[in-house]
Amino acid sequence: MSNLAEGATIEPGHASDDPSRRDFIHIAAITAAAGGAAAVVWPFIDQMNPDASALALASIEVDVSAIAEGQSITAKWRGKPIFIRNRTAAEIEEAKAVPMSDLKDTSARNPNIGADADASNENRSASGNEAFLVMIGVCTHLGCVPLGQSGDYHGWFCPCHGSHYDTAGRIRKGPAPENLYIPPYQFVSDTTIKIG
């Protein structure tokens, strides 16, 4: 049934007689509305991006030349403590001697190598700089900061709930489910580490 009165005619060029023109007008209106909505919303989305001071901390460089064998320092990167330890030969050998079957977490947790790498001492330290261990100093149980050179395995100990990490930062005892994470880092010189 037509909505036109009897005897009425449609004038040529009227919008109702050209479906493609009507569709174009609808699509153009929807596109304009979407563009306007995006223009209104964008400032709110953009303000959530990190500011220049946060982006400046995306990476830091740490001079490790003053860290004597057996000593550690704590740096700060993206608001997190970073443990950097110059391990002794005995600590390295102790870490190498641990069989994978003794570990609670067999993943290296090292973004600098493949995701499927095991938690061997070699995969937890930098190739060519095995003495230096660089880790994010946050317990993987509830986010506490472990104490260095302590615990049952002479590595790190989280006194909050009793997690013990060995000299390669691997969880050995306690409620923590994963090894201490290793940040993305590289040696940019013999004495400088770039983190991030």
Beta strands, then each sheet from edge to edge (+ up, - down):
strand 1: 60-63
strand 2: 72-77
strand 3: 80-86
strand 4: 132-136
strand 5: 147-150
strand 6: 155-158
strand 7: 163-165
strand 8: 171-173
strand 9: 185-187
strand 10: 192-195
sheet 1: 1+ 10- 9+
sheet 2: 2+ 3- 4+
sheet 3: 5+ 6- 7+ 8-
end
